[in-house]
Amino acid sequence: MQRENNINESVEKIRDTLLVLNNTINTIGLVQGVDKEGNIKEVLPEGENSGYAIRIDTDQDSFTSFFTDFYSQLKNPSEFSFFKVTEYEAVETAKELQEFVNQASGEEILGLKQYEVSIDRVEAYKNQTLIGSDKDNSLYRYEVGHIDWDTMGKLGLNREKLEKMNALESLLRGFKTPMLIPVTINLGTAVSTMEVRLSLYVQDSGGVGVRLHRVRKEPDLTSKFFGHEFTREDKRNLLESGNMGRVVDLINPRTDEVIPSVVSKDRLTNELIALRAEFIRVPLVIKGVTLDMEQRRTLLEGKALFIENMLSKRVTLFNAIVQFNADKRYVEFLFKKNIKSLRLRDLDGNGKAEVPGVFRGKKLYSWQMDKLNAGETAYISGLVDKGGKKYQGYLRFDKGVGKFEFSFKNPGKEVSNAQKKSNISRGKKL
């Protein structure tokens, strides 16, 4: 037991830090603090003291307390934009962000606003914590007292039940319940019990009504969806990954307004959900990997993106496919549990398999790409390990999971030798 405690104490907790963009001269630095005159203390990512950036506990309350105090000390806070990252990704993210700023247009730099730490949001969270969950909350879309609890009661629900199920918080924030809720519906001659997801909406009277999202056997992909007719590719993507994978024009039936939107399937109810493309938000960094302009554009277009070498909470590297989900309203990971058989050819709009053009920092030749696309093994040399030592090996690409397979020995040759040995051992038939 004592040994376990010593181990726990010796493992240093990973913390967050801040990157700063000077909006006047477009430079990226790592924040070290604020001096007595209210000037920001920072260091460039390639500087000798880059390892001495400010460190902040990762929990929301600690960061909120730190940032409000830090921001209040700045002499000219409007001259800067701040970005929260974990300390282990800070230097690389700062370098890549500087490269982006160096070549970005004024409009693209303004687009970084969606990723920066907003003092307004931080203060709103702080006020919510101080006021308490029972009082008015600027982060909530609805208020508990405005909900039509009479209708809820007829469904067999009340505030206490929803709170115990951890469903009320999502409803007040304007989302559907994160789980299916059993409700009772009295049809007069019979009483029916069914599972639904709930959401709230503003009634014409000004009250807050409840909307039931029933479970469908399958999504309706044969009828037009707000004027859009699903293609074969659309249907396959929605059935397999839950996301259609592209931006399409939908028509508002009331106003005839044409609205560029993304479409996803509610995986709990099979209901189709649309979201305006302008509301898509893509993070600057996903699990330690800073997205470049092309990767962000891919996600903003509703497409799926394969990302390598992300860092998990257990500090291990992993690869995964990510995509924006219109129902959840954020970029999600598409692991096997969420998809039936998502193949890499489904990720390309043309239905073709795509092999990444770079492996471990080395650009692949066209002949290597041809072999990998054909499912064959390609020899690769000139790779460099962390110690600077060069190495080589054999490469394959698994289209089923969308990842490279590297081996120091030729796997094709090993299979061939194994087959020869097997044939010899059988002997000749008499």
Stockholm file with secondary structure:
# STOCKHOLM 1.0

chainA/1-430         MQRENNINESVEKIRDTLLVLNNTINTIGLVQGVDKEGNIKEVLPEGENSGYAIRIDTDQDSFTSFFTDFYSQLKNPSEFSFFKVTEYEAVETAKELQEFVNQASGEEILGLKQYEVSIDRVEAYKNQTLIGSDKDNSLYRYEVGHIDWDTMGKLGLNREKLEKMNALESLLRGFKTPMLIPVTINLGTAVSTMEVRLSLYVQDSGGVGVRLHRVRKEPDLTSKFFGHEFTREDKRNLLESGNMGRVVDLINPRTDEVIPSVVSKDRLTNELIALRAEFIRVPLVIKGVTLDMEQRRTLLEGKALFIENMLSKRVTLFNAIVQFNADKRYVEFLFKKNIKSLRLRDLDGNGKAEVPGVFRGKKLYSWQMDKLNAGETAYISGLVDKGGKKYQGYLRFDKGVGKFEFSFKNPGKEVSNAQKKSNISRGKKL
#=GR chainA/1-430 SS CHHHHHHHHHSCCCCEEEEEEETTTTEEEEEEEECTTSCEEEECTTSTTGGGCCCBCSSHHHHHHHHHHHHHHCSSGGGEEEEEEEGGGHHHHHHHHHHHHHHCCHHHHHGGGGTSCCHHHHHHHHHHHHHCTTSCCTTCSSCGGGBCHHHHHHTTCCHHHHHHTTCHHHHHTTCCCSSCEEEEEECSSCEEEEEEEEEEEECTTSCEEEEEEECCSSCCCSSCBTTBCCCHHHHHHHHHTSBCCSCEEEECTTTCCEEEEEEEECTTTCCEEEEEGGGCCCCSEETTEECCHHHHHHHHTTCCEEEEEEECTTSCEEEEEEEEETTTTEEEECCGGGCSCCCGGGGSTTSCCCCCSEETTEECCHHHHHHHHTTCCEEEEEEECTTSCEEEEEEEEETTTTEEEEESSCHHHHHHHHHHHHHHHHCCCC
#=GC SS_cons         CHHHHHHHHHSCCCCEEEEEEETTTTEEEEEEEECTTSCEEEECTTSTTGGGCCCBCSSHHHHHHHHHHHHHHCSSGGGEEEEEEEGGGHHHHHHHHHHHHHHCCHHHHHGGGGTSCCHHHHHHHHHHHHHCTTSCCTTCSSCGGGBCHHHHHHTTCCHHHHHHTTCHHHHHTTCCCSSCEEEEEECSSCEEEEEEEEEEEECTTSCEEEEEEECCSSCCCSSCBTTBCCCHHHHHHHHHTSBCCSCEEEECTTTCCEEEEEEEECTTTCCEEEEEGGGCCCCSEETTEECCHHHHHHHHTTCCEEEEEEECTTSCEEEEEEEEETTTTEEEECCGGGCSCCCGGGGSTTSCCCCCSEETTEECCHHHHHHHHTTCCEEEEEEECTTSCEEEEEEEEETTTTEEEEESSCHHHHHHHHHHHHHHHHCCCC
//
